[in-house]
């Protein structure tokens, strides 16, 4: 049956050079035998060639560079709205003409209907009477409700105060936690900074003391001091040299430390010991200088200067010792202070939560009382409200019907069509006018498939040579009849350069395709067949498919460059290539 259908399709094509006077094809039967019935009944030869349909394009090297695609487009409004009546009536006034610019809600048409207007007047009168009765009933029940509402208000105010208190307690708790953590971090960071400063002071102390007593053999000593140093009591010099080495040893240990948040506590403990040793060293050195006399080569001024210097170092070291102990105290007592403060604040939060819970219970009771009062009130005025609601509904309905007698513009735009005249009888759904938005226009053009690959959304389009727009839409598929692809171009028409419903000339710049060499050519990517061993295309060779191996270059969007294998003038098969074989019969369709 499938083979028979293909034969039918072939016989319907005008390009098939087969003259058939009358052919009636009977479908294949289960036994597989085929018959052709008519005046001349013949068996169809199973070797009759099958023709497959394809689409082609003609290759042209000259069209590969950037060019302008010239075409014609139709001008349409970006948006238009047809206005229709929603009620019946007689046209009393028309307040527009074709070509008028209108804003949203501008009055266009007024209608008249006596029945609708009478209904509105009666509904309003009835509503006033019902509302008066309802007001009297409400006044008698409102006082009890008001008292209950005051009770609720008081309870709500109390709850709000309790919530503020709870929020404040929670905020204080969170702030305290954050401040403790931040304070601990700052203390540790300051300790790290102080560590380096203290170490520098110890280094300076060692240098200055060694300059005086020459504790290290290779050290430099103050000129002229050697002969008079500690002459009043030479044991003081020995003691100072003895005190020098503990300080030096601590310095050597601490100099290689890299203080960090996790180690600074131990580092500061060691620094405290080093500072104690440095203080002892300054004390010993001051005693040495007090037992030193001046001489011609080391006068009183020099001696007093050294005493002042070492005394100043001693004071600095003592200050550092005090600061070190304060830091150690803060680090060692951090968690104790943290827990004491947080426990106190957490108790405050729990107390505020309990108080809020009590006030919420009071509010629930007040709300129950209010609800009871409202139910009693509603019971008294239920009938009156029902009558009032019904009367209000009648008024609303009459107002809607009356409002429909006034027809307004739903959008801002230009009146492009008018369908009525004054005095006409209008029915619901009848067209009144058409409004179009002409500030922006769209121009519709159609392109053949081989051109569509060379343009893209967002690019410029030239209109009537001196105007320009932007391509905003490229249809994903071609029209089934014309086989062309629809393009939409947006044009800003605030200058009123174009008129809706006209035709314009459109020029579309194509993308510049950069070739690998002058003889390469770009073809649609869908036309090429790629396997593990070869890349090939088919061309139309006298209505037979001819397979041609090609060398692929770069890819540009939906196009691929063929470096070698194709020539200008060949008819490339771009659709249907995947279903044909080399030397197979084909039929080119438009």
N, C-alpha and C positions, 0 to 999 in steps of 0.2 A: 504493500500500500504506500509506503514511504517513497519508493522508486517511482511509482505511478504519479504521485503528487508532484514530484520534481519535474516529470515530463510535462504535466499540465502547466506548471509555472513557466517552463521553457517555451511552450507553444503560445503563451499569452504575450511574450515579449516581442515588440515590433522589430528589434534588430535581428531576431532569429530568421534566417533565410530558408524557412521551410513552409511550403505551401500545402496546406491541408484543407481538403474540401469539407470533410466532416469527421470528427474524431470523438468517440465516446469511450471513455476509459472506465473499465470495470475494475474495482479494487482486487488486490491479490487475495486469492482464496487460500484456505489452510493448506491445501496440497502444494502451493507454490506456483501453480500454473497461472499465466496471465493471458487474457484474451482481449482483443479489440473488436467491439461489435459495430456493425454498420453494413453498408452495401458491400464493402471490401474488408472482410475480417481477416486480420493478419496477426501473427504472433510477434510481439516486440522483442527485438534482439537484445539480449542481456548485455551486449558489448556497446550499446548505444552510449556515447560519451555524455557525462554529466557536467553541466556548465555551472560554475560557482560564481556568485556575485561578489564584486569587490568595488572599492572606491579608490581613485588614484588622484595624484597631482603631477603636474609637469615640472620637472626640475629646471631651475633657471639660476645660473651663477650670478646674474646681474641683479637679482632681487635679494641677495644676502646682506647687503649693506643697509644702513639706516635710511629709510625713505618715508614719504608721506602717503598714507592710504587715504585716497579721496573718495567720499561717499556722500549720500544725502540722508538727512535725518528729519524726523517729524517732531515738532515742538509740542510738548504737553505741559499742563500745569503740574506742579509738584503734588498738589492735593486739591480736590474739589468736593463740594457737598451739595447734594440736592435737598432742598427744603420742602417738606410736605406738611399739609394741614393735619392736625390731630383731632379736629372736631368739625362739625358742619356749621354753616353760617353764610351770610351774605357779605361780600367784599364791600366794606364801607370806605376804606382808604388804602391807597398804595403809595408808599413813601420812598420809592427807589425807581431807578431806570437802569437799563443795561449799560454797563460801563462804570457805574458808581463804585467808589471805594467805600467799604463799610467796615466798621469795627464790631467786635464781639458784643452781642446784646443790643445792637442798634435795631430800632423798630422798623419793620419792613411792611407789614400788612396788618390792618385791623378789620375784624369781622363783627357782625351784629347778629344776635339771636335773642329774641324777646323771652323765650322760655327759660333760657339759661340765666338771664339777668333777674327775672322774677323769682326763680328758685334761690338765688343768692340772697335777695332781700328778705324773703321769708325765713331762710335759715338763720340769718343774723338776728332777726327779731326774736325767734325762739331761743336762741342761745343766750341772749341777754336775760330773759325771764328765768331760765334754768340756773344761770350763774347767781342770780339774786337769791333764789331759794337755797342754793348750796352754801352761800356765804353766811346766811343766818344759822344754818345747822352747824357749820364749822366753828363759829364763834363760841358756841356753848360748850364744845368739847376740847377746844384748843388749850384752855387754861390748865387742865389736868395733864395734858401732854407736855406743856411748857415746863411745869414743875418737875416732871420726870426727866425732861431733857436737861434741866439745870443740874439734877443729880448726876446724870451721865457726864455732863461737862466738867463738873467738879472732880469726878473720878478720873476722867481723861487727863485733866491738868495735873492731878497727883501722879498719875502714871508717867506722864511726860517728864515731870521733875525727877521721878525715880529712874527713868531711862537715862536722863542726862547724868544723874549721879553715877549710875552703873557705867555709862560710857566713859565718864571722867576717871572712874576707878580703873577700868580696863586700860585706858590710855596711859594713866600713871604707871600701871604695872608694866606695860610694854615699853614705855619710855625708860623706866628704871632698868629693865633688863638690857635694853640697848645701850644705855649710858654706862652700865657696869662693864658690859663687853667692850664698848668703845674705850672706856677708861683703862681697862686692863691692856688692851692693844696699844693705846697711847703710852702707858707706863713702860711697856716692853720696848716700844719703838724709841722712846726717850732714853731708856737704859742702853739700847744698842748705840745710839748717838753718843751718850755720855761715855760709854766704854772706850771708844776711840779717843775722845778728848782726854780722859784720865790717863790712858796709855801714853799719849803724847807728853802729858805733864810728868809722868814717871821717867820717860826717856830724857826730858829736859833736866830733871833733877839729877839723874845719873851723870849726864854730861857735865853739869855745873859742879857737882861734888867731885867728880873725877878730875876736873880742871884744877881743883883746889888741892886734893889730897893725893892725887896720882895713885888711885887704887889699882889700876891696870898698868902693867909695866910699859905697854906701848902707848899710854896716854900722854897727852900734852899737859904740862903743869903751868900755872901762872908764873910768869917770869919774876924772879926775885923772892918768891914766897918760900922756897924750899928750905932755906937756912933758918927762917924764923917761924916756920909752921909748928904750932903747938909747943914752942920751946918752954913755956911755963910748966907744961905737963905733957910729956911726950906720949904718955899712955893714952891720952885722948885721941891721938892720931891713929894708933893701933886699933882702938875701939871703933873709930869711924870707918877704917878700912874693913874691919870685921863686919860692920853693919852694911857696908856697900854691897856685899855679895848676895845676901838674901833678896835684896831689892832687884839686883841684876838678874838673878835666877827667875824671879817672878816675871820680870819683863820679858825674858827670853821665852817663857812658857806662854804668856798672854799674847805676845806679838804674833804668834801663829794661829790664834783663835779667829774663827769667823762667827761672831755672835749672830744668833737668829732668835725668832720668837720662842722657839721650843727650848733653847739652851741658855737664854740670857740670864735666867735665875742662877744657875751654877756659875756662869761667867762672872756675874756680879759678886758672888760669894768669894771667888778667887781674887777679883779686883779689890775687894775690901781688905783681903790679906796683903795684897801687893801694896796698897796705899798705907797700911799700917807699917809695913817694912820701910816704905819711902819716908814716912813721918819720922820713924826711928832714925833713919839715915840723916834726915835734916837736923834732928835734935843733936846727934853726935857731931855733925859738921859744925853746927853753931858753937858747941862746946870747944871744938878744935880752934875755931876762929877767935873765941874769947881768950884762949891761951896762946894766941899768936901775937907777936909784937911787931911794930913797924920798923923799917930800916930804910937805909938810903935807897935801896933798889925796890922796896915795897913799902910805900908811905902809908900814912894814916887814912888818907882818902880812899886808896885802893882797898885797904882792910875793911873800912866801914862800908864800902860799896858791896863787898862780898857778903858781909854780915846781913846787910839790908836785903840783898838778893835771896840768900838762903832763907832768911826769916819770911820773906814774901812767899817763897815756894812752900814753906811749912804751913803758912796760913791757907794757901790754896789747897794743899793736900788735905788739911783738916776739914775744909769746906766740902771737898769731894767725898771724904769719908762720911760726913754727916748725910750728904745727898744719897750716897750708896746705901747707907743703912735705911734711909727713908724708902728708897726704891725696893729694897729687899723686904721691908715690912709690908709695903703695899702689895707686892707679889705674893708673899706668904699668907697674907690675911684676906686675899681677894675673895675666896669662896665663902669664908666666914661672913664677911660683910654682905656679900651677894645674897646668901641664904637668909640672913636676918632681915634685910630690906624686902626681899621678894616675899617672904612668909607674911610679913606685916601687910603688904599691899594685896596679896592673894586673899587674906582674911577680909580685907575691906571690900574686895570684889564679891566674895560670897555673901557678905552682909547686905550689899546693895542688891544682889540677885534675890535674896530672900524677901527684902522689902518690896521689890518690884512684883514678886509673885503675890504678896498679900494685896497690893493695890490692884493687881489684875483681877483678883477674886472679887474685890469690891466693885470693879467696873462691870464684871459679869452680872452681879446682882442688880446694879443700876440699870443695865441694859434689859434685864428681864422685866423690871418695873416699867421701863419705858415701852417695851413691846406690849405689855398688858394694857397700858394706857392708850397706845395706838390702836390696838385691836378693839377696845371699847369705842374709841372715836370712829374708827372705820365702820363699826357695826351701825352706828347712828347715821352716818352720812353715805352709806353704801348705795342706797337707792337714789339719793340726790346726785351722786357722782356718776352713776350709771346713766341717768337721764342727761347729765351735762356732757358726758363723753359721746353719747349718741348725737346730741345737738351739735357738738363740735365737729364730729365726723361729717354731719350733713353740711356744715359750713365749709369744711375743708374740701369736700367733694365739689361743692358749688364754686369755690374759689379756683380750684383746678380747672373746672370747666370754663369759668370766666377767663382765666389766664390763657386758655387755649385760643380765645378769640383774638389775642394779641400775638403775632408771629414775629420773632426777633431773629437776628443773624446769629447762628451758633459759632461762627469763626470770623476772624478778620480776613478780608479779601476783596475781590472785585466781583460784582454781579455780572455773570456771563450769559445767563438765560432768564427769561421772564415768561411765565405760563398763564397768567390770569389778567383780568381787567376789572375795573370798579363795577360793582353791581352783579358780578357773577355769583352763582350759588356754588358753594364749595362743600365737598364731602370729605370725610376722613381719608387720609392717604393721598389726596390729590396734590400734584406737584404745584409749588408756588414759584420757586426760582432756583437758580444754581449759583453758588458762590465758589470762586476758584482763588487759590493762593498763588499769585503771580510774582511774588518777590523772588522766588526761586522757581525755575523751570527745569524740566528734564527733557533731554533730546534723545530720542530712540533711533539707533541705527542698527543695521545687521551686516555682519562680515562673514566671508567664507572661512572655512576651517583653517586653511593654511596661513591666513593672516592673523587669526586670533591668538596664535602662540607668540606673536611679536609685540603685543600690547599688554598692559597690566593695569589693575585698579590703582587709582591715585594719580595716574599720569595726566598731563595736560592734553586738551583737545582744542583745535582751532575751529572757530565757527565764523563762516562768511568772511574769512581772511583776517578781519580786524578784531574779532572777539575770541574769548577763550573760556573753556569750562574744564571740569575735572571728571574723569571716568570714575563712576561710583559703583557700577555693577557690570559684571560679565556673566552671562548665563552659563550654568554648568553643562548644558547640553544644547545641541543645535535643534532648530525647529524641524519637526518630522516631515514637513512638506517642502519648505524652501531649502532645508539643509544648511541654513545660515544661523549664526549665533547672535543673539540679541545683546546689544550694548546700551547702557544708559549713561548719559553725560549730564551732570548737574551744572546749571548756569545761574549765576547771581543776576537777577533781572531787575534790581532796584533802579537801574537807569532806564528801564523800559525800552531796551534795545531790540527785544524780540517779542513776537506776538504769538500767543497760544493758538494752535491749530494750523500754523504755517509750516513750510518746509525750508530747511537751511542747508547750506553746503558745509560739510564737516571734513576736516583733515586731521588724521591721526598719525603722529610721529611713531615710527616703529623703533624698537630697541636696536642699537648698534651691536651686531654680532662680530666678535673678533675671531678671525679664522687663524688656524695654524699655518696655512699657506694659501696662495691665491686660488688654487684649484679645489680646495676643500669646500664642502657644501653642507648646510644644516637641513636636517629632515625631521619630521615628527618622531619622537621617541617610540611611539606605539607602532611605527612601521618596521622596526628592526626586531629580528629574532636572535636571541643570544643563547647559545648552548655552551657546554663545557669545552667543546672543541672548535667552535667556529661562531662567527657573527655574520648574518646574511640578511638580505632583503629580497623581495620579488619585484620585478618590473613587468609591465605589459608588453609582450612581444607578439604582435599580431593576434591578440585575443588568447594568448597562452602565457601562463606564468613562467617567467624565467628567473631562476635563482641566481643571485650574485653575492659572492662573499665580499665583505667590506671591512675596512680598518676604522675603528671608532676613535674619535678624539674626545674633546671635552663636551660636557652637557650644559645647556643653557635653558633652565626651566623645563618646558615640555619638548625641547629640541635637542638633538644630539648631532655632533659634527661627524661627518664622514670624511676622513682624510684621504682615503683611496678606495676606488671600486665603482663610483658613480660618475656620470657625466651630465653636462647640461643638455636638456632636451629629452632625456629619458622620462618615461611615464611610470612613476613610482606608485606601487600599491600601498596605501596607508590604512585601509580597513579590509579585513577578511584574509590578511596574509597568513595568519596562524592556522587557518583551516585548509590551505591549499598545498600542493606539492609541485615540484619542478615539472614543467612542460604540461601542466594540467590546464584544461580549457577553463576560461574565465569570461565573465561578462561585466563590463564596466557600467555601473549605474551612477546616475547624477546624485 
